[in-house]
Amino acid sequence: RDIITEQREAALALLSRFGKESRVAVMHFTERANLAASFPAESKQALAAFNFPAIAGRRTAIFDAALASVRSFNTPDRAERRIVILISDGLDTTSTANASKVISEALESGVSFYVIHIPLYEPRDGRLAPRKTAKGFRELAEKTGGQFFVVGDARAALDPRAEYDLAPVFKAIADDLLGQYVVGYYAGDAVRREG
């Protein structure tokens, strides 16, 4: 939570790179997803949504939240570029949805996931090693046309004053989005009638 709160300006700077027609929403999740700022959130509303209290002892439903985020794109306009930026440690402890369900609905809705993984570490063979993420966590990005990023390392995990700079990650996402083109074809009624 602290990392995300510290990075809220960098996150919202990503939106400013795409012009006035871009829309944003912000979702928090523990056991349940909470749409803290719904489409189309104003910049101040979205910025405020990044301030939320840390609550200890909660379970995490990453895939349920990812599915809720896909379903939050409730507009029929398929021409828009739809992305979800998911920031998580990758440990799902309570979802009822699985990665394949999320990926399937994301592909159907034209939503790409950009996953920012902030790993947790555990002692293994006398060293700190990243804890294994939930099955399908990386695939959310890889199979929906987004990207997967890892931020931090074992040294930073041990340093309570470690600072994470997500600005380069958001820049990479922006560069990726600006470098993609979508080509579509729409057959009019006359063509459909003629088969």
CORLINFEN-V631058 format. One record per residue. N is the residue number from 1. SS is DSSP state (alpha for helix, beta for strand, coil for the rest). OMEGA is omega in degrees with one decimal (NA if undefined). NEAR is the number of other ideal C-beta (glycine too) atoms within 12 Angstrom. Layout:
((N & SS & OMEGA & NEAR) (N & SS & OMEGA & NEAR))
//
This chain:
((1 & coil & -179.5 & 22) (2 & alpha & -179.9 & 19) (3 & alpha & -177.5 & 27) (4 & alpha & 179.2 & 31) (5 & alpha & 179.3 & 23) (6 & alpha & -174.5 & 21) (7 & coil & -173.5 & 28) (8 & alpha & 179.3 & 31) (9 & alpha & 178.1 & 21) (10 & alpha & 179.2 & 31) (11 & alpha & -178.1 & 34) (12 & alpha & 175.1 & 30) (13 & alpha & 176.5 & 23) (14 & alpha & 179.5 & 32) (15 & alpha & -176.7 & 31) (16 & alpha & -179.9 & 18) (17 & coil & -172.7 & 22) (18 & coil & 173.8 & 21) (19 & coil & -171.4 & 12) (20 & coil & -178.2 & 11) (21 & coil & -179.9 & 12) (22 & coil & 179.6 & 23) (23 & coil & -178.0 & 27) (24 & coil & 170.2 & 37) (25 & coil & 179.5 & 32) (26 & beta & -179.4 & 38) (27 & beta & 172.4 & 37) (28 & beta & 174.2 & 31) (29 & beta & 166.7 & 35) (30 & coil & 173.7 & 26) (31 & coil & -179.1 & 20) (32 & coil & 176.2 & 21) (33 & beta & 179.0 & 32) (34 & beta & 178.9 & 23) (35 & beta & -174.5 & 24) (36 & beta & 176.4 & 26) (37 & beta & -175.0 & 29) (38 & coil & 177.8 & 23) (39 & coil & -19.9 & 23) (40 & coil & -177.6 & 21) (41 & coil & 171.9 & 24) (42 & coil & -177.7 & 19) (43 & alpha & -179.3 & 24) (44 & alpha & 179.7 & 15) (45 & alpha & 179.5 & 21) (46 & alpha & 178.7 & 30) (47 & alpha & 179.1 & 24) (48 & alpha & -178.5 & 17) (49 & alpha & 177.3 & 26) (50 & coil & 175.9 & 31) (51 & coil & 178.1 & 21) (52 & coil & -175.5 & 21) (53 & coil & 172.4 & 12) (54 & coil & -179.2 & 14) (55 & coil & -177.7 & 15) (56 & coil & 172.3 & 8) (57 & coil & 179.3 & 9) (58 & coil & 174.1 & 19) (59 & coil & -174.2 & 18) (60 & coil & 178.6 & 29) (61 & coil & -176.9 & 30) (62 & alpha & -174.6 & 42) (63 & alpha & 174.4 & 40) (64 & alpha & 179.1 & 30) (65 & alpha & 178.5 & 37) (66 & alpha & 178.2 & 47) (67 & alpha & 177.0 & 37) (68 & alpha & 179.7 & 32) (69 & alpha & 176.3 & 44) (70 & alpha & -178.1 & 34) (71 & alpha & 179.4 & 26) (72 & coil & 175.5 & 30) (73 & coil & -171.7 & 31) (74 & coil & 178.3 & 18) (75 & coil & -177.9 & 17) (76 & coil & -175.0 & 10) (77 & coil & -178.8 & 15) (78 & coil & -179.6 & 15) (79 & coil & -179.5 & 14) (80 & coil & 176.2 & 22) (81 & coil & -176.7 & 29) (82 & beta & 178.7 & 36) (83 & beta & 171.1 & 36) (84 & beta & 172.6 & 42) (85 & beta & -176.4 & 41) (86 & beta & 178.2 & 47) (87 & beta & -175.6 & 40) (88 & beta & 173.2 & 42) (89 & coil & 176.0 & 30) (90 & coil & -178.8 & 34) (91 & coil & 179.1 & 26) (92 & coil & -175.9 & 33) (93 & coil & -172.6 & 22) (94 & coil & -177.5 & 20) (95 & coil & 170.2 & 30) (96 & coil & 175.8 & 18) (97 & coil & 175.3 & 29) (98 & coil & -176.1 & 23) (99 & alpha & -177.5 & 32) (100 & alpha & 176.6 & 19) (101 & alpha & 179.5 & 23) (102 & alpha & -179.1 & 41) (103 & alpha & 179.6 & 33) (104 & alpha & 179.8 & 22) (105 & alpha & 178.4 & 29) (106 & alpha & 179.2 & 39) (107 & alpha & 178.9 & 21) (108 & alpha & -177.6 & 17) (109 & alpha & -179.8 & 28) (110 & coil & -178.6 & 25) (111 & beta & 175.6 & 35) (112 & beta & 177.9 & 34) (113 & beta & 169.1 & 43) (114 & beta & -172.7 & 38) (115 & beta & 175.3 & 42) (116 & beta & -176.5 & 39) (117 & beta & 174.0 & 35) (118 & coil & -170.1 & 33) (119 & coil & 169.9 & 29) (120 & coil & -175.6 & 24) (121 & beta & 177.8 & 22) (122 & beta & 177.4 & 16) (123 & beta & 177.4 & 14) (124 & beta & 179.8 & 12) (125 & coil & 176.6 & 7) (126 & coil & 179.0 & 6) (127 & beta & 172.9 & 13) (128 & beta & 179.1 & 20) (129 & beta & 179.4 & 16) (130 & beta & 175.5 & 25) (131 & coil & -178.3 & 22) (132 & coil & 179.6 & 18) (133 & coil & 177.1 & 29) (134 & coil & 179.3 & 31) (135 & coil & 178.3 & 19) (136 & coil & -177.8 & 30) (137 & alpha & 178.4 & 36) (138 & alpha & -177.0 & 28) (139 & alpha & 175.9 & 28) (140 & alpha & 179.2 & 47) (141 & alpha & -172.6 & 35) (142 & alpha & -175.2 & 20) (143 & coil & 179.6 & 24) (144 & coil & 177.3 & 34) (145 & coil & 178.2 & 25) (146 & coil & 178.7 & 34) (147 & coil & 178.9 & 31) (148 & beta & -179.6 & 31) (149 & beta & 173.7 & 30) (150 & beta & -178.2 & 26) (151 & coil & 177.8 & 31) (152 & coil & 179.2 & 27) (153 & coil & -177.0 & 20) (154 & alpha & -179.8 & 20) (155 & alpha & 179.4 & 12) (156 & alpha & -180.0 & 22) (157 & alpha & 179.7 & 23) (158 & alpha & -176.0 & 15) (159 & coil & -178.9 & 14) (160 & coil & 178.5 & 8) (161 & coil & -178.6 & 10) (162 & coil & 178.5 & 18) (163 & coil & 178.6 & 15) (164 & coil & 179.0 & 28) (165 & coil & -179.3 & 18) (166 & coil & -178.2 & 33) (167 & alpha & 177.9 & 23) (168 & alpha & 177.7 & 18) (169 & alpha & 179.1 & 33) (170 & alpha & 176.1 & 32) (171 & alpha & 178.8 & 20) (172 & alpha & 176.8 & 24) (173 & alpha & 179.8 & 37) (174 & alpha & 179.5 & 28) (175 & alpha & 178.8 & 17) (176 & alpha & -178.8 & 24) (177 & alpha & -179.9 & 28) (178 & alpha & -179.4 & 15) (179 & coil & -178.8 & 12) (180 & coil & 176.2 & 16) (181 & coil & 177.1 & 8) (182 & coil & 177.3 & 15) (183 & coil & -179.2 & 7) (184 & coil & 179.0 & 12) (185 & coil & 178.3 & 8) (186 & coil & 177.8 & 10) (187 & coil & -180.0 & 11) (188 & coil & -177.9 & 9) (189 & alpha & -178.4 & 8) (190 & alpha & -179.8 & 8) (191 & alpha & 179.9 & 10) (192 & alpha & -179.9 & 9) (193 & alpha & -178.8 & 8) (194 & coil & 178.2 & 8) (195 & coil & NA & 6))
//
